[in-house]
Amino acid sequence: MQFEQRVRAVAEFDFTERQARFLVTVMLHSGVCLLRQYATFAGIVEGQKTRKFFAKLVRLRYASAYPCRHNRGRVYQIHHKALYRAIGETDSRHRRPLSPARVVQGLMLLDAVLANPELIWLATDEDKAVHLTTLTPINPDQLTAAGIGTAVTKGHPVFAEKFPIGIDLNGRAVLVYLATDREVGRFRAFLQRHFELLQNLAAWTVRIVVPPWPNGLGELYLKVAREDLAVNLTPDVMKGLRWYFAERRGLADRGSETPDREAFDQHAEAFNTPRYQLLYRRWLTDGDRVFDLVSGGLNEALARGAGRIELTVLPHRYRHLVPLVNSTIRKPKGAEKGEQAWTAPRPLHQISNVDPPRTSA
């Protein structure tokens, strides 16, 4: 379904077009929302109109409201099956009970989407497949490697993060990654999964979205992005990497010593980093094609500006939304009385166009 079709379908539930647009956006991206997010989306006062809209959602059981820490506002989950069926997402994961961490991540992701209403946001696997196969020569079967759909490795499904992709009017694709802690392993895997897609896009941006806490989180992820996307290996280093991977797998298969133990130990020490450990695990399943992930291909795009790495720091704090008590699920509340204050969209602090890519390891 197209976005406008989804909006018309939801509007038939006796919602205005603006309300329907907001509900479709929430259901596609997060499943949860706050009063201030609707006010920001609509560009109105967070007052009686906003509270009346959310009270209607709760009264008709389209949504449930859950108190936050210290009674500082409420989080609303849109879960009604008929609404999701109307937009073609009856089995959406956003309808299911959510952990406190998932709730906060959903609210952060929704803030990131609302901050760029000029982009066409692709939330579902179907939307991504249709648009990306139109924009790039990539094979639809290769999209599973980027986490679009469910990839299967040796009979086991691999579920990747379902972050949206934005498309601007010039065709540039914006790949969003939501970073909430200092564990960068999942981010490295995200970059490796999307490497082939980035190679096939004419223009792209990797946008790292972080909360305002903890301090320095965004810089950590920027450093990882530079290492994994902007640093190429020389031919000699690539040759050593191929040899080391083959010997390492051979040792595991035959259970015997390598012919050159000294060289093997030197290579093992040199490639004993999270980046290459993750690359080795992928190489075991995907073969030599993974060497393209470290042998170049994105440096030129980064150098001429076709490729970008950006950091976006969200302007809101989310800590008070973390400890949602499980028992509150059984005690839904009505729409709270918000402050009579204007809630114009707050600009995001954005750091873009990182240092020029390096060309050696």
N, C-alpha and C positions, 0 to 999 in steps of 0.2 A: 504494500500500500504506500502511496505517496503521503507526505506529511499533511497536505491540505485535505486529502480524503479522510485521514484520521481525525482531523479537527472537525470536519463536518459530522462525522459519526458520533463524536463525543458531544457536540453541540445539541444533538437530538435528545440528550438527557436533560434538557431544559437548562443549558448553560449558555452564557453569552460567548461570542467568538473569542474574546480575550481570555475568558476563563477556560474555554476548551483548549486553546493553544497552550496555556500554562499546564493544564492537566496532562495533555499529551507529552509535553516536554518532561514532566516529572515521571510519568509512567515509563517512558523510553529510557531515561538515564539513571534514575535513582530510586523511585518508588516512595521517597520520603521528601519532606519539604518543611519550610518554616513560613510564618506569616510575612516576615520581612522579605523573603525571596519572591513571594507573589507581588508585594508592593514594588519591589525593584523591577520585576518583569513588566508590570503594568505602568510604572512611572506615576504611582498615586501615593496618597497619604496612607500610612499604616494605621488606619482608623476603622470606622464603623463598617465601611464597605468590605474591607478585607476580613474583618471578624465575621460579618454576616455570610460571606462566601464560605469560609471554613466551617462555620456553625452548620450551614446547609450540608456540607460534605459529611460531617459527623452525624447529623440528624438522619440523613437518608442512608447511613451506613456505607457510604462510598469510601470513607476513610475513618481511621481511629486516631485519637490524640493521646499522647503519652507525656506525662510530666518530666521535666528535666531536673538536673541537680539544683538543689536550693530553690526549687519552684521558679527557676528563671526561664519562663516560656515553656512551650510545648512543641514536640515534634509530631508531625502528621504523616501517617503512612496511607497512601492510596492503594487499596487492596481489592476493591470490588471486582468480581470476576466479569461482570457484564461490561464494565468499562474497558478492561483489558481485551475482552473478546472483540469489542468494537474497533480496536486499533490493530487487530490481528496478532495479539500477543497474549493469548489466553493462559499459556503456561509460563509466563514471565517469572523469573526468579525474584523480581521485586515484590511479588504478592506474598512470598513466604515470610515467616518470622525472621527477623534480622537481629544479629548480634549487635551489641553497642558499637563495636568497631565498624561494622558494616554500615550502621546508621550514620556515623560521623563521616565515613568515606563517601557515602551517598550525598550528604549535604555539601561536602567540599566539591564533589564533582559537579553538582548542580550549580554551585556558585561559579565554577570555572566556565560552564556552558553559558550561563546567563550573562557573563561578562562580555561575551562575543556574539551578540545576536545577529551580526552580519554574516556569520558563517552558516553554511548548511551542515548541520550536525548529523552524522551517520551513527546510529546507536546499535542497530541490530546487525547480525551477520548477513542477512539478506540485503539490507541497504548497502552495506560495505561492499559486498560482492558485486552488486549491480554497478555501482559508481566506479569502483576501482578497476574493474575489467574494462570499463569504458575509457578511463583516463590512462591506463597503462597497457602494455602488451603482455602483462603477466597472465599465466595460465590459471584458470579458476581453481584447478587442483592444487596449485601452489599456495593458495591463500590459507590453507589449513596450517601451514608452517608459521604463518603470522598470527595464529590463534583465532582466525576467522572461521568459525565452525569448530568441530571437535576433531583434533588430530589424533591418530592412533599410532602408537609406537609399540611394536611387538605385542599386539593384542590388547594393549592397555590404553584407554583414552587419556589424552593430556588436555586438561582444561586450563586455558590461559585467562589472564585478566581481560575483562570486557570493557576496555576504555573506548570512548567515542573517538571518531575521526572527523575533523572539520574540513570543509572544502570552501575556499573563498571564491569570489567571482572570477578571478584569474586562473583558477584551477589548482592553486597551491593546496596541498594536503597538510593538515595540522594534526600530528599524532600526539595525543595527550597521554602523559603518564603521571599518576597521582602518587607522590612519595610522602609517606607518613612516618617513617622511622629510618634508622641508619643502616638497616640491612639492605645492601645494594645488590645482592645476588639475584633477586627477582628482576631488578631493573636491567642487569646485564643480559639476562635471558630474554627480556622484552626487546632489547636492542638487537640481539642476534636473530630473534624470530622475524623481526621486521626489516632486516638488512636487505634481502632481495627485493622487497616491496619498495624500499627507498631507492634502490638502484634503478628501478623501472619508472619512478615518478619524475616528471620534468621539473617540478618544484615541490619542496617539502620543508616542513618545520617539525622538529621534535621539541615539544613543549613540556617541560617539567613543572608540575604544579605542586607547591608545598604550602603547609600552614605557616603562620608566623612563628611557631615554636616547633621543635627546639632550634636555637640559633645555629646557623652554619649548615643546616640540613641541605639547603639548595646548592651551596657551593660544593658539598660532597658529591652530589649527583651530577653537577656540571663537570667535575673532574673525571668521573667515570665515563660520561658521555664523550668527553674529549679523547680519553684513552681508547675507547672502543670504536669510535667512529672516525676520528681524525688522525690516528697514528697508524701508519703503514709499516709493515715489516720488509726489510731488505730481502733480496733473493737468497742470500746466504742464510739468513735467519729462517726464512720459509723452508729452505731445504732441511735445516736442522729440526724444525718443528715436525715436518712430515716424517723424518726418520725416527724421531723420538716417539711419536704416536704409534707408528708401526711396531717399533720394538716393545713399547709398553704393552700393547695388545698381545704381541707374540709371547711375552713373558707370562701374561695371565693365561693364555691358551695352552702353552706347552709346559708351563711350570718349570722352566729351565733358565739358566743364565744367558745373558746377552753376550754375543761375541766380543764386544768392547765395553766392559763394565765401566771403565773410567769415563769414556765419552757419554755413556748413558747417565751416569750420576751427575755429570756436568750439565747435561741438558735438563735433567729432572730438577735441578736446583734453579736453572735459568727460567724454566716454565712453571715453577711452583707458585703461581698466582691464581686468584679466583677466576680471572678471565680465561686462562688457558685450561684450568680444570673443568670449567663449564664447557669450553670448546671441545675438549676431549670427549666428554660424555655425549655431546651432540654428534661428534665424528663417528662414534661407535654405531649410531643408528642411521645417520644421513650420509656417511661416506665423505669422499674428498671434496664435495661441493662446499663443505663448511670452510675450507681454506680461503674461499672468496671473502669471508667475513673479516679476514685480517690482512689480505694481500692488496688492498686498495679498492677503488671503485667509488668512494664517497668524498675523497679529498678534493677532487676537481669541483664537485658540486658545492662543497663548503667554501672553497676559495673564491668562486665567482658569485656566491650569494644565492644560488639555486637551492642549496641546502642550508638550513639554519638550526641552531640549538638555542633555545630560549628558556629562561627561568621566570616563572610567575609566582609571586608570593601573595597568597590570598589575604585580603584586608581584615577578615573576621577571625575571631577566636572560637574554638570548638571544644575546649576542655570541659566546660560545664555540661556538655551534651554527652560525654563519655559514659558516666556511670548510670545508665538507664536501668532501673530495677525491673527484673523479669516479671514481678507481680503486677507491674503497671499495665501489662498487656491485658489483664483481666479488669482493669479499671480505667476504661477510656474516659477522657474528659472532653468538655466542650471547647469552643474557640476562646482563647484567653483575651483579656482586654489589653491591647497593645497601647503604646504611647502615641499620642497625637503628634507625630513628627514626620517630616518629609524623609523619604528614603530613596533619594536619587542614587543611581548606581555609583559606587565608589571605584575610582580607577585602580587597576591592579598595578603593583610595582613589578616592572618587567625588565629583565636583563636579557638582551638579545645579542646575536652576532658575536659569539665567543672568539677567543684568540684564533688567528689563522692556523689551519691544520699543519701539523708537522709531517715530514715525509719519511722519517726513519724511526726505527723502533726506539 
